[in-house]
Amino acid sequence: MNEARPTTVRLQKLSWAFTQSAVLFAAIEADFFSAVSSHGKSIEAIAEALSITEQNTQRMIVALLTLDLIERDGEGFRNAPDVERFLVTEKPSYAGKWVHWFHHQWNAWGELGQRLQSDGPEATLGFYNEGFTVAHARRYHEATASVGRGAARKFLREVDLTGRRKLLDLGGGSGAYSIEAAKRYPELTAVVLDLPEVVVISREFIAENDVSGQVTAEPCDFTADDFPSGADVILMNSNLPQYSGEIIQLVVQKAFDALAPGGEMHICGEMVNEDWDGPLIPAMCTIHGALFNSTALPHTPSDCIGYFEQAGFQDVKVREFIPDILQHITGRKPDKA
Ligand SMILES: C[S@@+](CC[C@H](N)C(=O)[O-])C[C@H]1O[C@@H](n2cnc3c(N)ncnc32)[C@H](O)[C@@H]1O
């Protein structure tokens, strides 16, 4: 009855939301959080450590306090716990390259309105089609590896691969999951399958991690090429939102056909919930189709269960993997398919 009269406040805040990303990107570029960590006792000390003016330091401090990225600490400042762990450069847990990664899409998002008008033919590989060079793939996977290795270790704490012999890692990128799996299971071999520009980088990561005896990387477009046979585990992580349901169904079917009887498939991917009203990152990922002319469409847990069951998988289950970002779906190929 007495419904509050709508105001423009929420809309104005949303229209300013891009400035939050800008502040975060700028702070990472300036290494602001490392300065707060080591020189947080005053604005003057932070400014001196960063060689930026006290005025600009003060401006950033106000924005970062407002975004809860830093906190007051007596007369000075300290980083919020997640910032201290992941955005201070010298920490082994540094993930700034990933948190900063989407800065390169700044101009594309600024053109979203124009790009929505496009009705050109969709390209299966979307943004992997154009200008995707080895140098770009190296920057991309230095970024993905900074979070992927931690995610892979979490995955392996939660999924027992004891007794498994051969893993295929579709779109394996830096090889994070294969490398961590090889370290944990000395009897396991793994093949990272990825686009040709990426495989060059996967091989660098494999060599750096001393797992060349167990992990290899081969060029493959998983939407089009055949998969090697004999695997008893297939992963496809962080690839869902780039593709339509039709293409994911095809890939899941190819994986099912390639798996040994009794084998298992896992997809950790960005799924939107059943009502399509979130979470934020999977929802925004679905816009990629308009931004990069790909086939991207939203996938819900029910959609994904459908892809697996239609392919012939049993014991299909979905659970949360990385809260609000990645859901994990798994299924098992029957012993006698
Ligand atoms: C977001 S990264 C994820 C990398 C890795 N799975 C992880 O979770 O750390 C997606 C990867 O999938 C690869 N990819 C996307 N489409 C592909 C396709 N059609 N065939 C092979 N690889 C593909 C990309 O090149 C990229 O390396």
PDBQT file of the ligand as one rigid body, heavy atoms in Angstrom, charges set to zero:
ROOT
HETATM    1  C1  LIG A 401      39.501 -18.835 -18.736  1.00  0.00    +0.000 C 
HETATM    2  S1  LIG A 401      40.725 -19.855 -19.420  1.00  0.00    +0.000 S 
HETATM    3  C2  LIG A 401      40.707 -21.198 -18.279  1.00  0.00    +0.000 C 
HETATM    4  C3  LIG A 401      42.002 -21.970 -18.231  1.00  0.00    +0.000 C 
HETATM    5  C4  LIG A 401      42.004 -23.162 -17.287  1.00  0.00    +0.000 C 
HETATM    6  N1  LIG A 401      40.979 -24.133 -17.640  1.00  0.00    +0.000 N 
HETATM    7  C5  LIG A 401      41.818 -22.711 -15.862  1.00  0.00    +0.000 C 
HETATM    8  O1  LIG A 401      40.706 -22.892 -15.334  1.00  0.00    +0.000 OA
HETATM    9  O2  LIG A 401      42.766 -22.183 -15.272  1.00  0.00    +0.000 OA
HETATM   10  C6  LIG A 401      39.926 -20.559 -20.824  1.00  0.00    +0.000 C 
HETATM   11  C7  LIG A 401      40.869 -21.342 -21.706  1.00  0.00    +0.000 C 
HETATM   12  O3  LIG A 401      40.105 -22.097 -22.634  1.00  0.00    +0.000 OA
HETATM   13  C8  LIG A 401      40.717 -22.007 -23.897  1.00  0.00    +0.000 C 
HETATM   14  N2  LIG A 401      39.709 -22.240 -24.936  1.00  0.00    +0.000 N 
HETATM   15  C9  LIG A 401      38.600 -21.516 -25.170  1.00  0.00    +0.000 A 
HETATM   16  N3  LIG A 401      37.942 -22.015 -26.211  1.00  0.00    +0.000 NA
HETATM   17  C10 LIG A 401      38.643 -23.085 -26.646  1.00  0.00    +0.000 A 
HETATM   18  C11 LIG A 401      38.441 -24.032 -27.700  1.00  0.00    +0.000 A 
HETATM   19  N4  LIG A 401      37.402 -23.950 -28.513  1.00  0.00    +0.000 N 
HETATM   20  N5  LIG A 401      39.347 -25.029 -27.839  1.00  0.00    +0.000 NA
HETATM   21  C12 LIG A 401      40.419 -25.109 -27.004  1.00  0.00    +0.000 A 
HETATM   22  N6  LIG A 401      40.652 -24.244 -26.000  1.00  0.00    +0.000 NA
HETATM   23  C13 LIG A 401      39.763 -23.248 -25.819  1.00  0.00    +0.000 A 
HETATM   24  C14 LIG A 401      41.297 -20.630 -23.926  1.00  0.00    +0.000 C 
HETATM   25  O4  LIG A 401      42.321 -20.507 -24.904  1.00  0.00    +0.000 OA
HETATM   26  C15 LIG A 401      41.816 -20.491 -22.510  1.00  0.00    +0.000 C 
HETATM   27  O5  LIG A 401      43.121 -20.988 -22.405  1.00  0.00    +0.000 OA
ENDROOT
TORSDOF 0
